Each structure stands twice: as structure tokens, then as C-alpha cells.
Amino acid sequence: MLEQFASDNYSGMCPEAIAALLEANQGHAVAYGDDPWTQQAADRLREIFETDCEVFFVFSGTAANSLALSSLCQSFHSVICHELSHIETDECGAPEFFSNGAKLLLGSGQLGKLTPDTIADIVLKRGDIHYPKPKVISLTQPTEVGTLYSLEELAAIRATADHHSLRIHMDGARFANAIAALNCSPADMTWKQGVDVLCFGGTKNGLAAGEAVIFFNKALAEDFDYRCKQAGHLASKMRFIAAPLLGALTGEAWLDHARHANACAAYLADQLAQIPGLKLLFPQSANGVFVEMPEHVIQALYDKGWKFYTFIGDGGARFMCSWNTTRDRIDDLLADIKAVN
Ligand SMILES: *Cc1c(COP(=O)(O)O)cnc(C)c1O
């Protein structure tokens, strides 16, 4: 299939992941994560985050989020998240299922972001025994609509979290794109802002599968290995999850791939903004571009074989760039849009 913009998970594996996978495929290794690649991938993440955190690997982002959240709250607690968040709209109830019923409390907010006020309103709405007690704030960085929480915004949310004794979960399915865009250290975006648990995405940034669940609050990681195993997320041949991730995390490959995807999105956004009748719905910050297009343009693009989603975020068409998006293919898309507009 030609390159598409429907999702960054349409892309294949990056060369660093492939090379590491082949290298790990030599001889036998101890199963269930007691292999050198798993140890090294976890150590590399501790190095990248400049702290002694607990690291686990699971197959999907849905599992990462759901298992992480279920270790942050009891079944009678609630999780405050944005109404557009993946955990609410795209995980088939898995966070509620794995937490045995913890409720998601939805907040609205401009640009796909929660604010301290929205969070406080939700917390203060009810304080009685009849309502699930707010326990966690879940933030998506970058957000579902491709925007970013600034470090200042994260700090303000952290203050609210501290005030109301809330824990912070970060859905970082595209965490690399956030770091590449804000150009800050991974530590500055996470534990230094009070993030207790980060779901660190690998798949969308060039792996076949694999997400890391990183506990900065190590006490919350107690028995998490059992939680993963029970949920069917303990890979017996763990080295094949860990090695490609380690390959991508070696040097700056993971950041270079994210920088490339972000730069492609910046170019696409810039070009789309110049086409009459089209309107960018959100400021482009990471690797996604959201644009309002006339219905006949959307239909004509589908007819020409382009694949993209129109149901993510607030409507409009979403175009995602990935680690191996090419300028030529973006130009093909732009040419087709101009031709049918
Ligand atoms: C893709 C994505 C996930 C993970 O989805 P899976 O399909 O379960 O791997 C989680 N959060 C966000 C914001 C995503 O975009």
C-alpha cells in the first residue's frame, strides 16, 4: 500500500528496530522478560528519564493505559480525563474493565486539554459517599487533537493535583513527538511535573508493537507484573518487544523519527492553510494535522484512494505523519486536494 495519512500506525518498523530485532534473534534467551534486552531497554529508559523508575512492557497502548490506571485507583475511584481522550473514546471501556469499574469523569477544554479549573470543577462537583471519588488525572501528551500541554500548563495541573490529592497518569502514545516538539527533557515533562505513571509509546514511532509503562512513583508499581500477566500482557518472548525498543532508543533515533514526523506535519499544515476553503482546526504542534474541508473534497479524496479519519477529535479530517512519511507523498496529497477543491 502506498503511504497513507490515516494514522502513524500505518507505518512499518524503523531500521533501528529491525536491526535490533534481528540481532536479538540469535540463539536462545531466557523467557518472560529475564533476558538482557529487557533489562537494557528498562535501563535505557531510566537513563533517558534520569531517574530510577520501574519499567514494564506491554503489547498495546490500550493495555498500557488500562493497566496503569488500574494500578492508580480502586474500583470505587474515578479518573478525570478530557472528553476526547483515547481512554474514553477509543479503548472500548478497557480502563473501566481492568480497574473493575473505576469511572471516567469527562472534562471539556479548548485544544483537547484539561485545565486546572475544569479539573477542580469536576472534583468539587460532588464530595459525598454516593459518587466515585476522584483519584487520578489522566493527561494525553500530545493530545488527541495534536496539541501540547506546555510545561507551565503541566505545572499548574500538578498544583491542582496536589491540592486535591490526585495522582497523574500520562498517555504518551506519541510521547517522542511531544519531546521533539517542546524540545525539553523527558524528565521535565514527566516526574518533575508530578506524573506518577507514563505510558510511553513505541508502536507509533516505528516499532511493530510495544509500549512501556513507566512508574516514577515506584510504590504504585507494586505487583504490576502480576497485573500484566493476568491481563495476558506478559510476553513470553519478551526480548522481541524489548530489543526493537532498545534499538530505537539507542542514541537519538527515537527523537529523530519524531522530529521528522513533526516536520512533515508542519509542512503539510502550512501548505493546507494556503488552500482556499480549508481551515486548520487546531494549531499544528506535533505530528498530526486537523483540517476542516468541504464534504465533496473529503469524498473525492476517499474516491482517489486516500485514507484518513474524520471521527477523531472534534470532526474534520485528520492527517497523521509518521517516522517515514515522505515529502513526495505529502505533495501528492496536496495536489489531489487542490485538484478536487
Ligand atoms: C494510539 C493511541 C493509543 C494506543 O492505542 P492501541 O491501539 O491500543 O495501541 C493510546 N493513546 C493514544 C492517545 C493513542 O493515539
The ligand as an ORCA input file, in Angstrom:
! r2SCAN-3c Opt
* xyz 0 1
  C      -2.774      5.036     19.507
  C      -3.058      5.575     20.853
  C      -3.051      4.741     21.985
  C      -2.792      3.248     21.911
  O      -3.651      2.555     21.116
  P      -3.526      0.988     20.810
  O      -4.221      0.872     19.511
  O      -4.210      0.286     21.906
  O      -2.081      0.643     20.768
  C      -3.249      5.317     23.217
  N      -3.439      6.636     23.355
  C      -3.441      7.460     22.300
  C      -3.605      8.930     22.515
  C      -3.269      6.956     21.014
  O      -3.291      7.779     19.967
*
